[in-house]
Amino acid sequence: MLSIGATAHYSAAAFLLGIVSLFLILLHYRTPIKLMATHAVENFGYPALFLLCWAADVIIQPIPADVIVFGTAFGGADIWKTAIIAGFSSGFGGMTGYFIGKFFGPWRFRRIFGSKLLRKGRDLFRDHGALAIFVAGITPVPYSAVCWIGGIYKMSLTKVILASWISRTLRYLGIAWLAYAL
């Protein structure tokens, strides 16, 4: 039987191998992917970016808004406009998640994610508040869930919106720049 440390090493190695494989596939199929992304940007543009980023940040899902931002910038859209529009959209998505958490309260969240995560969220917001939203906005921490918890514990809406807009715009600026650099 594998120990926890060995399992973590295998998981880290598999993750790194997956990232390298994805990069190599993207590099190999760069031209057709770029043509497809350019076509999508020309036909759907910034309104689609806004709507898709908002939806991705309201609903906790496996496909993050980062993929949409990357594709938009990779398709030739301006990186500043892409980052700003996606950042504002994501901020509205976080605000919507906040209201979902406020409306449904802790019982629905507990039913979906469990009591342990809800207690951790309570402690996080009691100790750190807007910093929790900011960190979730720039890291792989589930941003939608953190905004839901902010609504459950009735955090200041102004702090949620500001932390969301700033952190998500910074994150998307980095992603758009990476797509542009490829």
C-alpha positions in Angstrom: 0.0 0.0 0.0 1.3 3.5 -0.9 1.8 6.0 1.8 0.2 9.4 1.7 3.6 11.1 0.8 4.1 8.7 -2.1 0.6 9.3 -3.4 1.2 13.0 -3.3 4.4 12.7 -5.3 2.6 10.6 -7.9 -0.2 13.1 -8.1 2.2 16.0 -8.4 4.1 14.2 -11.2 0.9 13.3 -13.0 -0.3 16.9 -12.8 3.0 18.2 -14.1 3.0 15.6 -16.9 -0.6 16.7 -17.8 0.5 20.4 -18.0 3.5 19.6 -20.2 1.3 17.3 -22.4 -1.4 20.1 -22.8 1.3 22.6 -23.7 2.8 20.3 -26.3 -0.7 19.6 -27.8 -1.4 23.3 -27.9 2.0 24.0 -29.5 1.4 21.3 -32.1 -2.1 22.4 -33.0 -1.5 26.1 -32.5 -2.5 27.3 -36.0 -5.9 25.6 -36.2 -6.7 26.5 -32.6 -5.8 30.1 -33.3 -8.0 30.2 -36.4 -10.9 28.8 -34.5 -10.4 31.3 -31.6 -10.1 34.2 -34.1 -13.3 33.1 -35.8 -15.1 33.0 -32.4 -13.8 36.4 -31.4 -14.9 38.0 -34.7 -18.3 36.4 -34.6 -19.2 36.6 -30.9 -16.8 39.2 -29.4 -16.8 40.8 -26.0 -20.5 40.3 -25.2 -20.0 36.6 -25.3 -16.9 36.9 -23.2 -18.9 38.9 -20.6 -21.7 36.4 -20.5 -19.6 33.3 -20.4 -17.3 34.6 -17.7 -20.2 35.6 -15.6 -21.8 32.2 -16.0 -18.6 30.4 -15.2 -18.2 32.4 -12.0 -21.8 32.0 -10.8 -21.9 28.2 -11.2 -19.3 26.0 -9.7 -18.1 24.0 -12.7 -15.1 22.2 -14.0 -14.4 24.7 -16.9 -13.1 28.0 -15.4 -13.5 31.3 -17.1 -9.7 31.3 -17.6 -10.2 29.1 -20.6 -12.6 31.6 -22.2 -10.2 34.5 -21.4 -7.3 32.6 -22.8 -9.2 31.7 -26.0 -10.4 35.3 -26.5 -6.9 36.8 -26.2 -5.4 33.9 -28.2 -7.9 34.7 -30.9 -6.5 38.2 -31.3 -8.7 40.3 -29.0 -7.0 43.2 -27.2 -5.5 41.9 -23.9 -6.5 45.0 -21.9 -10.1 45.0 -23.0 -10.3 41.2 -22.5 -8.9 41.4 -19.0 -11.1 44.4 -18.0 -14.3 43.0 -19.4 -13.7 39.5 -18.0 -12.7 41.0 -14.6 -15.9 43.1 -14.4 -18.0 40.1 -15.6 -16.3 37.9 -13.0 -17.0 40.5 -10.3 -20.7 40.5 -11.2 -20.5 36.7 -11.1 -19.1 36.9 -7.6 -21.8 39.3 -6.6 -24.4 36.9 -8.0 -22.8 34.1 -6.0 -22.9 36.3 -2.9 -26.7 36.8 -3.4 -27.1 33.1 -4.0 -25.4 32.4 -0.7 -27.4 35.0 1.1 -30.7 33.7 -0.3 -30.1 30.0 0.3 -28.2 30.4 3.5 -26.0 27.7 5.0 -28.3 24.8 4.8 -28.1 24.4 0.9 -24.3 24.9 1.0 -24.0 22.3 3.8 -26.0 19.9 1.8 -23.8 20.3 -1.3 -20.4 20.7 0.2 -20.7 19.4 3.8 -20.5 21.0 7.2 -16.7 20.9 7.4 -16.2 23.3 4.5 -18.9 25.6 5.8 -17.2 25.8 9.2 -13.8 26.5 7.5 -15.6 29.2 5.5 -17.0 30.8 8.6 -13.6 30.9 10.2 -12.0 32.2 7.1 -14.4 35.1 6.8 -14.3 35.9 10.5 -10.5 36.1 10.4 -9.8 37.5 6.9 -12.9 38.9 5.2 -12.1 40.6 1.8 -8.7 39.1 1.7 -10.3 35.7 1.3 -12.2 36.9 -1.7 -9.0 38.5 -3.2 -6.9 35.3 -2.7 -9.7 33.1 -4.2 -9.8 35.5 -7.1 -6.2 35.1 -8.1 -5.5 31.5 -7.1 -7.1 28.2 -8.0 -9.2 28.2 -4.9 -12.9 27.8 -5.9 -13.8 31.5 -6.3 -17.6 30.9 -6.7 -17.8 28.9 -3.4 -15.9 31.6 -1.5 -18.3 34.2 -2.8 -21.3 32.0 -1.8 -19.8 31.7 1.7 -19.4 35.5 1.8 -23.1 35.8 1.2 -24.0 33.2 3.8 -22.0 35.1 6.4 -23.3 38.4 5.2 -20.0 40.0 4.4 -20.0 43.6 3.1 -21.2 43.5 -0.5 -18.9 46.5 -1.3 -15.9 44.5 -0.1 -16.9 41.5 -2.2 -17.3 43.5 -5.3 -14.0 45.4 -4.9 -12.0 42.4 -4.0 -13.5 40.5 -6.9 -13.0 43.1 -9.5 -9.4 43.8 -8.6 -8.3 40.2 -8.1 -10.0 38.8 -11.1 -8.9 41.6 -13.5 -5.3 41.0 -12.4 -5.6 37.3 -12.9 -7.2 37.7 -16.3 -4.6 40.2 -17.4 -2.0 37.6 -16.7 -3.9 34.9 -18.6 -4.6 37.2 -21.6 -0.9 38.2 -21.7 0.1 34.6 -21.7 -2.3 33.8 -24.6 -0.9 36.8 -26.5 2.7 35.7 -25.9 2.0 32.3 -27.4 
